[in-house]
Amino acid sequence: MARKTVPVNKNVKISNRFSIFRFFAEVIGELRKVSWPSRQEATRLTILVLVLSITIGIFLGIVDYVFSRMMAFLSGT
């Protein structure tokens, strides 16, 4: 894909230095472009993440318990 050439104004001095003010101005500009979820969608997705995390945690806890009991049985302790 070809790049578009942008005319350069020779009177404007471009600084390569980091500017904290320019950084935050760009951050705010990018955040305005974000498509934020509705409150209902955010709540639904948060509940989904919590339920899945708890379910996977319980499953891994059970698997860990079974393996530890198996290893204890095999080692004779």
Secondary structure, 3 states (H helix, E strand, C coil): CCCCCCCCCCCCCCCCCCCHHHHHHHHHHHHHHCCCCCHHHHHHHHHHHHHHHHHHHHHHHHHHHHHHHHHHHHHCC
